[in-house]
Amino acid sequence: MLKNKYDVVVVGGGPAGSMAAWEAAKGGVSVCMLEKDRDIGYPVRCGEAVGESGLRQFVEIEDSWIAEKITSVKLVSPNLTSVDIDFAAETGYILNRRIFDYDLSRYAANAGAEVYTKAYVKNVLTNNGQTNGVVLDYLGEEKQIQAKIVIGADGLTSRVGRWAGLRTLVRMKDMESAVQYSVSNVDIEPNKMIMYIGMNHAPGGYIWVFPKGKKFANIGIGISGKYSKHKSAQKYLDEFMDREYPDAAILTTMCGGVPCAKPMEKPVANGIMLVGDAAHQINPMTGGGIVAGMKGGWIAGQVAAEAIQNDDYSEKGLLEYPKRMRKDFGKNHERFYKIKEATEKLTSEELDSIAEKVLSIPHDKRTLTSVFKAAVFKKPTLIIDVLKVFAGV
Ligand SMILES: Cc1cc2nc3c(=O)[nH]c(=O)nc-3n(C[C@H](O)[C@H](O)[C@H](O)COP(=O)(O)OP(=O)(O)OC[C@H]3O[C@@H](n4cnc5c(N)ncnc54)[C@H](O)[C@@H]3O)c2cc1C
């Protein structure tokens, strides 16, 4: 039964929210996770691609989560030159997020967190500048819950952060507008993801084809908000589908935003923390946010439990969370952002000539490093941009 007081209330039951609830519950404090939808994990708004090593940091990987194992990538340049690269060390997966997200919430529940669905949070409670609970509609009734800490894991459109006065805005150029179809009746190679890059395919982003079983795939596009005024992401994708997969049956259509920005510097205030998309914890180069959000939730859940034990939920105390995040992956995040900016400057001609150069490398010698070397060979100034990244300039 939903109570009116918990140590920690987590708003949102995505991967970031479940990890936060799980870790906080493991830390021995009382936790409740509130999800507005009827089911955890549904509807799915995601291409569902993850790296194995990323996931393994947190969980044993279950077979039921895996729709397809990915062992190579085909990169397609603006003039349709395609380059196949086998993954050397890493394996990728296309998940069944419906099952994956659901299981993460079960792990949180099994550790002691209470989980409620159809629980729509519509505001936060505050007292003297300290967030201390939430107001929600639960099964048709308005309720208030007091909490020492509220964790906003309510995704890209996070309102929890705004209600608490945090700066959550993403610049237009860093906001990718995304559309994805889950399609059947497509001839695709299993175990290989395909990515189309270049202004003509997807300005400021890419088109992805992620195999998800026999003749089935997630096919989507993300383009920078800077370009979506002139031509919508859906129009780019529809033209692509007509050209490449005219016989595809579209079984699911979804639209969404992906914040390919720098992570929020201060995702905390008195009594409140933001995690996952709500805190812009996404790899800005790839738009991948599952593992990054899990990491945010994982660290925030631990810090929340410690804060409760220490009886300090002030902003100053909770700043330990972004501090640990920066130590863990913050620098990489900033680097990826700068590399994204540097590679965005490559023209279509430069991308085509890089693809040609990589094709001259024997298949078994092609790695992501050799692609990078080819890129630098064709556009030496790229090394300056990338050196700047690693020098932290
Ligand atoms: C088209 C597209 C493709 C993508 N592809 C990939 C990919 O291939 N790989 C990858 O790693 N990432 C991908 N991403 C990004 C990834 O989906 C997100 O980064 C990830 O889901 C973030 O997890 P989260 O827990 O922060 O938020 P979410 O998964 O968005 O979960 C937020 C939850 O909060 C709930 N909620 C919101 N408001 C309230 C409220 N007021 N009260 C209660 N509950 C609320 C929502 O219902 C939702 O369940 C993609 C995104 C898009 C849009």
Ligand as a Chemical Component Dictionary entry (heavy atoms), coordinates in Angstrom:
data_LIG
# 
_chem_comp.id                   LIG 
_chem_comp.type                 NON-POLYMER 
_chem_comp.pdbx_formal_charge   0 
_chem_comp.three_letter_code    LIG 
# 
loop_
_chem_comp_atom.comp_id 
_chem_comp_atom.atom_id 
_chem_comp_atom.alt_atom_id 
_chem_comp_atom.type_symbol 
_chem_comp_atom.charge 
_chem_comp_atom.model_Cartn_x 
_chem_comp_atom.model_Cartn_y 
_chem_comp_atom.model_Cartn_z 
_chem_comp_atom.pdbx_ordinal 
LIG C1  C1  C 0 14.284 7.354  -30.939 1  
LIG C2  C2  C 0 15.219 7.073  -29.825 2  
LIG C3  C3  C 0 16.145 6.065  -29.970 3  
LIG C4  C4  C 0 17.052 5.798  -28.941 4  
LIG N1  N1  N 0 17.925 4.765  -29.112 5  
LIG C5  C5  C 0 18.788 4.472  -28.123 6  
LIG C6  C6  C 0 19.667 3.348  -28.254 7  
LIG O1  O1  O 0 19.656 2.624  -29.248 8  
LIG N2  N2  N 0 20.507 3.083  -27.223 9  
LIG C7  C7  C 0 20.546 3.844  -26.089 10 
LIG O2  O2  O 0 21.358 3.559  -25.181 11 
LIG N3  N3  N 0 19.707 4.900  -25.939 12 
LIG C8  C8  C 0 18.829 5.222  -26.911 13 
LIG N4  N4  N 0 17.951 6.262  -26.753 14 
LIG C9  C9  C 0 17.995 7.029  -25.498 15 
LIG C10 C10 C 0 17.341 6.200  -24.374 16 
LIG O3  O3  O 0 16.081 5.771  -24.766 17 
LIG C11 C11 C 0 17.250 7.055  -23.116 18 
LIG O4  O4  O 0 18.480 7.697  -22.897 19 
LIG C12 C12 C 0 16.904 6.212  -21.869 20 
LIG O5  O5  O 0 15.637 5.635  -22.003 21 
LIG C13 C13 C 0 16.952 7.111  -20.637 22 
LIG O6  O6  O 0 16.467 6.430  -19.498 23 
LIG P1  P1  P 0 15.734 7.237  -18.339 24 
LIG O7  O7  O 0 15.412 6.236  -17.300 25 
LIG O8  O8  O 0 16.501 8.450  -18.006 26 
LIG O9  O9  O 0 14.382 7.799  -19.013 27 
LIG P2  P2  P 0 13.167 7.036  -19.665 28 
LIG O10 O10 O 0 13.544 5.706  -20.156 29 
LIG O11 O11 O 0 12.576 8.021  -20.630 30 
LIG O12 O12 O 0 12.155 6.837  -18.448 31 
LIG C14 C14 C 0 11.471 7.926  -17.856 32 
LIG C15 C15 C 0 10.219 7.371  -17.212 33 
LIG O13 O13 O 0 9.599  8.386  -16.422 34 
LIG C16 C16 C 0 8.207  8.284  -16.556 35 
LIG N5  N5  N 0 7.634  9.594  -16.197 36 
LIG C17 C17 C 0 7.786  10.763 -16.875 37 
LIG N6  N6  N 0 7.117  11.750 -16.234 38 
LIG C18 C18 C 0 6.535  11.187 -15.137 39 
LIG C19 C19 C 0 5.710  11.704 -14.113 40 
LIG N7  N7  N 0 5.366  12.999 -14.084 41 
LIG N8  N8  N 0 5.285  10.864 -13.126 42 
LIG C20 C20 C 0 5.654  9.543  -13.149 43 
LIG N9  N9  N 0 6.410  9.002  -14.127 44 
LIG C21 C21 C 0 6.869  9.803  -15.099 45 
LIG C22 C22 C 0 8.023  7.920  -18.023 46 
LIG O14 O14 O 0 6.755  7.344  -18.260 47 
LIG C23 C23 C 0 9.167  6.936  -18.229 48 
LIG O15 O15 O 0 8.794  5.614  -17.962 49 
LIG C24 C24 C 0 17.026 6.563  -27.757 50 
LIG C25 C25 C 0 16.085 7.580  -27.607 51 
LIG C26 C26 C 0 15.187 7.831  -28.620 52 
LIG C27 C27 C 0 14.159 8.916  -28.433 53 
# 
loop_
_chem_comp_bond.comp_id 
_chem_comp_bond.atom_id_1 
_chem_comp_bond.atom_id_2 
_chem_comp_bond.value_order 
_chem_comp_bond.pdbx_ordinal 
LIG C1  C2  SING 1  
LIG C2  C3  SING 2  
LIG C2  C26 DOUB 3  
LIG C3  C4  DOUB 4  
LIG C4  N1  SING 5  
LIG C4  C24 SING 6  
LIG N1  C5  DOUB 7  
LIG C5  C6  SING 8  
LIG C5  C8  SING 9  
LIG C6  O1  DOUB 10 
LIG C6  N2  SING 11 
LIG N2  C7  SING 12 
LIG C7  O2  DOUB 13 
LIG C7  N3  SING 14 
LIG N3  C8  DOUB 15 
LIG C8  N4  SING 16 
LIG N4  C9  SING 17 
LIG N4  C24 SING 18 
LIG C9  C10 SING 19 
LIG C10 O3  SING 20 
LIG C10 C11 SING 21 
LIG C11 O4  SING 22 
LIG C11 C12 SING 23 
LIG C12 O5  SING 24 
LIG C12 C13 SING 25 
LIG C13 O6  SING 26 
LIG O6  P1  SING 27 
LIG P1  O7  DOUB 28 
LIG P1  O8  SING 29 
LIG P1  O9  SING 30 
LIG O9  P2  SING 31 
LIG P2  O10 DOUB 32 
LIG P2  O11 SING 33 
LIG P2  O12 SING 34 
LIG O12 C14 SING 35 
LIG C14 C15 SING 36 
LIG C15 O13 SING 37 
LIG C15 C23 SING 38 
LIG O13 C16 SING 39 
LIG C16 N5  SING 40 
LIG C16 C22 SING 41 
LIG N5  C17 SING 42 
LIG N5  C21 SING 43 
LIG C17 N6  DOUB 44 
LIG N6  C18 SING 45 
LIG C18 C19 SING 46 
LIG C18 C21 DOUB 47 
LIG C19 N7  SING 48 
LIG C19 N8  DOUB 49 
LIG N8  C20 SING 50 
LIG C20 N9  DOUB 51 
LIG N9  C21 SING 52 
LIG C22 O14 SING 53 
LIG C22 C23 SING 54 
LIG C23 O15 SING 55 
LIG C24 C25 DOUB 56 
LIG C25 C26 SING 57 
LIG C26 C27 SING 58 
# 
